[in-house]
Amino acid sequence: MRKNIQSIVDQVGSVLLGKEHQIKLALTCLMSGGHLLIQDLPGMGKTTLAHALAKTLGLSYNRIQFTSDLLPTDILGVSVFEQGSGQFSFRPGPIFSQLLLADEINRTTPKTQSALLEAMEEGQVSIEGETRNLPEPFFVIATQNPSTQAGTYALPESQLDRFLMRIELGYPDPAAERELYRGVDPRLRLKALQTKLQADDISNIRVDASQVIVSEAILDYVQRIVQHTRTSPEFYCGVSPRGALALLNCAKTWAYVHARDHLLPDDVQAVMPSVLGHRVREVEDYDNSTGDALVDKVLNTVDVLS
């Protein structure tokens, strides 16, 4: 299945031009069993990336546009009284899909944002006293606009931590943008995408990626990174054990994506900004805007070799 991964990257890259690194990060997040947060300006291709991944990976797909008046039942579903049978029947909400795009998640209220928490952590939802399992795999791609834009609600730390990785797409480079101007509308390209994997293949990939060999030297490196965030006075708080495991697991999947059966320091460094950037902040940072800069400092401060 490793040979299919590059073909997946190439196919998604035919729709989202010039973003191979971000596509690989998104695949790494999915294949590590986590959820992805994309923070960027509107119109950067966030929805295009989610839809292209769903089609290429053969996953059922739903999109929720988060607005200020969205209710938890609009996400989870609701029981409706059927006059014919005289009983209530459950109408599942859009969350019951394998890939869910939660578009502009920070434009809805905290109460509605929290409706995703159990689903993202447990792969299930509790509705009216009954627990219902979500499809497998279950992958949430949430997008959020910059907090400086009007009508946004900042995501609390508890919900940010539910996202395994956070990425930004950014503006395309000039060559990719020129090709976009000359080429076919990306919405038409989406229709032509072919399925490269099945849901069962993703489960197998997760097992294979977890078996990537990690040396004691690499474990020492990861531990020094984590310890630095806990002891440096710049940090409001250090990386938690869950965050440390997230860094290690994503690095192993990144190595697998690049056809290696052992972990290198480069793998840790490649995923570290996306895994830790939304989990750390400076002491005086009140809107979680300094995490990426802190991660860059850690990369330049902590030596690979002890």
N, C-alpha and C positions, 0 to 999 in steps of 0.2 A: 504493500500500500504506500510505502514511501515514495515510489516512483510517480504516484498520482498527485502528490502534494504540490510539486512544481507546476504540474498542468493545471491544478486548481488555482494557484497563484497567478499563472499566466492568463487564465480565462477571466478571473475577476479583474485582473489588471487591464484587460481589453475594454472594460467598462469604466473602471476608475483609473484613469491614466496617471502614470508617474508616481504611484503610491505603493510600490512593491513592499517596502519595509512595513508600512502600516497594515497591509493585507496579511503579511506573515505574523504580525503581532496579534491581529484579530483571530487568525487560525490557531495560534499558540494558546490564546485565552480559551477558545472553544475546546481544544483538544486537551486542555488541562482541567476541564470540568468547571470553569468559572464563568463569570459574567463580565461584560465589557461596557465601560462608560466612555463615550466619545464627547469631548468638549470642544466646541468650535463655533464659528459664526454660521448663520444660515447659508445654505447654498454651496457648501463645501463638498458635498457628496456623501454625507453620513447615511442618508436613506438608501442611496444607490449601493453603498457597500453592504448594508444589511440584506437588501433584496437579492443582490448578486450572490452572496454567500448562501442564502437559502436555496436558490435555484441550483447552484453548482453542487451543493451537498445533499440535495434531495430532501430538504426539511420542510415540514409544513410551516407556513409563515403567516403572521398577523401583525398588524401595525396599529398602535394606539396613539392618537394625537392628544397629548396631555394639555388640558386647558384649565383655567381657574375654576370652572364649574363642574369638572369631572368628579364622579363619585366612585368609591371603592367597588360598588356593585357593577359599574360600567366596565371594570377590569375583570372581576372575579366571576360575575354571573349572578343570577337571581332565580328564585323559585316563583313560578307563575301558576296561578290557580286555573285548572282546566275544567270548564263547566261540564263537558261531556262525561268525564270520569269522576268528577267531584273530588279530585285530588290535586295536590301541588306537584308540578314537575320542574326539574331543574334545567334552566337554560344556561349552558356554560358561556362564560365570557371569553374575550379574545386571548386571555392568558393561557388557555388550553391549546397551545401550539408548541412546536419544537423550537422555533426561533421567533421570539417576540421583540419587535421594535417598539420601545417606549420612547416616542419622539417628543423632545423638549420636556423632559421629565420635571425640570425645575420651574415649569410654568403652572404647575398645579399645587394644591395645598399640601402641607405635611401629612394630613390625615390620609389623603389619597396616595401620596408617595409611599406611606408605610404599608399599604395594601400589598406591595410587592415583596416586603421583607421575608415573610415566611416562605413564599414561593421560591425566592432566590436562594434561601439558605437550606430549605428542607425538600424542595421539589414537590411540594404539596400545598394545598390551601384548605383552610377550615371555614366552611360556610354553613351557617345555621346549625352548628353543632355536629356537622359531618365532615370528615376529612376526605378529600378527593386528591388522588395522585395526578401529577402532571405528566405529559408525554416525556419519553426518554429518547434522545437527549433533550434537555430543556436549557435553552441559551437565551439570555436577555441581552440585547444591545440597547442601551439607553443613551440618548443624546441630551446634552444640556447646552444652553446658550450661556455666554459669559455673564457672570453675576452683575456686571455693570449695566446690562440691558434692563429696560423697564419691564415690570410684571414678572419677575423671577423670584423664586423662593429657594434659598440656599439649602442644599442637601446636608442633613446632619451627619456627624462623623459615623454614627451607627449604620447609616445607609451607605455612605461612601465605602465603608469597609466591606460591604457585601459584594462590591465589584472587585474582581480579581485584578483587573487592569484598567487603566485609563489612558487613552491616547488622544492625540490631536491630528487632524488630517492636514490642515494648513493649505495655503495657496499652492497650486501646481507650479512646477518650474516652467519657464517660458516655452521650452520645446514641447512639453506635454500639453500646455494650454493652446498653443498654435495647432497641434494635432486635433485637439478637441474642437476648435473653431472649424477646421476643415472636414471633420469626420461626421459620422452619423449620430443622430440624437441618441444619447445613452439609454433613453427609455426604449428605443427600438432595439438596441443591442441587447438589453436585458431579455427580451423575448427569444433571442436566438441562443441563449446560453444552454449548455447541455449538462446533465447530471453526471458528476464524476465519481461520487461516493454514495453510499447508502448509510442510513442511521446506524446499522449494526457495525459498519466499518469504523465509525467514529468511536464506538465503545472499544473495539479492538486496538485502535490507535492509542487510546488513553492507557490501556494496559501496557502496550509496548513502550510508550514514552516513560512510564513510571519505572521501567527497568533499565533506563540509562545509567551507566556506572558513574558513581560520584566518589572521588578519592578523598582521603582524609585532608589533604592540602586544600581542596576546594571547600570542604566543610569548615575548615579553619578560616578561610577567606570570608565566607558568608557570615560566620559568627563574629568576625571582627567588624564587618559592616554593621551588623545589628547592634553590637555592643557600642560602637561609636555613636549611633543615634541615641542611645540610652544614657551616655555619659557626657556628651558635648553640651555645654550650656546654651547653645543656639537653639536646640530642639525643645519644643513645648512638651513633647513626650516621645519616648522611643518607639521603635517598631515592636509590635507585639509578637508573641510566638506564632500566631496565625499569619501575620504578615511575613515573618521569616520563612515559614513553610511555603507560603505563596511564591516568594522569590525563588526558592529552591526548585519547586515543582515547575514553575514557568521556564526556568533556565533549562531544566531537563527536556521539556517539550521543545524548546527552541533548538536544542542540540539535535533532537530527533527530526525536526522539520528540515534541518540542514544535513541529514543523513549521517549523523555521528552517533556512536553507541557509548560515548563517554563525554563527560562534562568538562568544558574549558572555562577559564576565567572570562573569556570573551562572551560566553553565553550568559553568564551572570550579569555582566555589564550591559549587554544588549537589551535585556528585559527590565533591568532595575529601574529606570525612570518611569516606565509604565506601571510597574508593580508597587513602587514605594512613593511615587510623586504625590498621590492623593492621600497617603497615610501619614505623612509627616508635615509639620509646619513650624515656623519660627515662633518664639515665645510671644511676640507682640502681633502675630498675624491673626486677624479675626475673621477673615473670609477665605482661609485655606488657599492663598494665592502664591505662597513661597515654597511649596513642596518641591517643585522641579529644580529650583535654584539650589536648595539644600542637597538634593540627590547629586547634582553636579559636583558640589563641594566634597561630598563623601567619595565619589569616584576618583577625585583628584587627591584626596587625603589618605585614604586607606590603601596601604600597599598590598599588592597581590601576594607577595611572599612575606612571611613574618620574619 
